Amino acid sequence: MAGIRFQGVSKRFGAVTAVDSVDLEIHDGEFFALLGP
């Protein structure tokens, strides 16, 4: 069972696409870290 689920996530900065249609699933009991600027 997914604790957190993201589907089709996109991020744009003007004309620049930084992230395009990302899917992510983090299950109960898993540890996840996302580092960025």
C-alpha positions in Angstrom: 0.0 0.0 0.0 1.3 3.4 -0.9 1.8 5.9 1.9 2.3 8.8 -0.6 1.7 8.7 -4.4 2.3 11.5 -7.0 1.2 11.0 -10.6 2.0 13.2 -13.6 3.9 15.9 -11.7 5.4 18.6 -13.9 7.3 21.8 -13.1 8.1 24.6 -15.5 10.0 27.8 -15.2 8.8 30.0 -18.0 9.7 28.1 -21.2 12.0 25.7 -19.4 10.5 22.3 -18.3 12.4 21.1 -15.2 10.3 18.0 -14.5 7.8 16.5 -16.9 5.2 14.0 -15.9 7.0 12.2 -13.1 5.3 9.4 -11.1 6.5 8.6 -7.6 5.2 6.1 -5.0 6.5 5.8 -1.5 5.3 2.8 0.5 4.5 2.7 4.3 7.8 2.2 6.2 10.0 3.5 3.5 12.3 6.5 3.9 12.7 8.9 1.0 14.8 12.1 0.6 14.8 14.4 -2.4 17.6 17.0 -2.5 17.8 19.9 -4.8 18.7 23.5 -5.2 
